C-alpha cells in the first residue's frame, strides 16, 4: 500500500504540498497529479465488496466519493451555484462548534451536549442570534459581544479567486475548526449519505449531502485537513490531502465523482506533523473548488457573491469572512442582521423590522 513515505520516493513532499496549497487552476492540479503514480480510472474499477481487487501496490487510485459508484446523480442536486458554497460554509461552522465541544469534553467528559446549534454558540462563544446583535445597547457587555462576533468571523473564510489567464474562478472555504485525522477523512469529509452527527443536536447538517454538490460545479476540488493531536484520534497531527474529480469511465455510462486514495480501504494520503508545521498548515479543513462554474454572470459574480451569501444564509449561527478577489474581507452576518441593523444606533428614520404579524388575505 502507498503510504506517506512512498510519496517521498517520487517527489519532495514539502515542495509538492507547498505547490498544492497554492493551486488555484486546473493546470496547477494537472501538473501536481502528473508527479505521482496514479492508476488510470479505467484500469481500477472500485468494487465495494472487494476494494483490493486489481489494486496496484505503490500507486494511488481513484475511489468514488462515499464509496458509491452511482454518486453522480446525488452530487449534482444543487440548482444554484451559490448553494454548495453556503453548505460548505455551514460545514465550517459545525467544525468550529465541534472543536469547542471536544475541548469541553476533554475537561468534563460528563458534560451534557448543547440542545441546538444556537445553544452551542451561546455556551461556547457567548453570542446570541446574530440578528439580535444590532439591537444591543452600548454597554460594555454589548461591546464585548460585538467584538467577539467579529473575532469569530476570522475563523471561517470564503475566498473567491479569479485567474485571468485561464479565466477560471476558484472558491476556497477554510475553517479553523476541529479538522480530521488521516484515518477518518474518507469516512467523514468524503462520506455521502452517511452520518456521524445524528447524536449531536448541537450540529446543523446530518447526512453530508449539500456540501458535496460543490464537486459538480468544479473541475477539481483540493482538500486539506489537519486535527490538533491534543484532541485525540489516530495520527500524529499530520495533514491529510486529496483531490476530487468527475470520472467518465471509458465505454460506460455510470460517471461518478472520485477522490485520490492511497489504500483500498479508502484512506487518503497525508504528510507528517513536522512537514505540516514547516508549511504552516493550520488545524482545520480547507476545501478549494477549482474552475468553479457560476453559469452566467462574468465579472458581476464578484459583486453578487456577498449579497447572495447573505441571502442564502439569512441568519447563520456564526459570522464568517468573504474575500471576493480582495486581500481585505467583508464580514457576513446574514440578511437578518442587516435588516435588523436598519433601525440600529444613529438611525432616526422609521424602518420596518423583519418580523411581521399575520396579515389578512382578501379575495
Buried (B, 14 or more C-beta within 10 A) or exposed (E): BBBBEBBBEEBEBBEBBBBBBEBBBBBBBEEBBEBBBBBEBEEBEBEEEEBEEBBEEEBBBBBBBBBBBEBBEBBBEBEBBBBBBBBBBBBBBBBBBBBBBBBBBEEEEEEEBBEBBBBBBBBBBEBBBBBBBBBBEEEEEEEEBBEBBBEBBEBBBBBBBBBEEBEBBBBBBBBBBBBBBBBBBBBBBBBBEBBBBEEBEBBBBEBBBBBBBBBBBBBBBBBBBBBBBEBEBEBEBBBBBBBBBBBEBEEEEEBBBBBBBBBBBBBBBBBBBEBBEEBEBBBBBBBBBBBBEBEEEEEEBBEBBBEBBBEBBBBBBBBBBBBBEEEEBBBBBBBBBBBBBBBEEEEEEEEEEBEEEEEEEEE
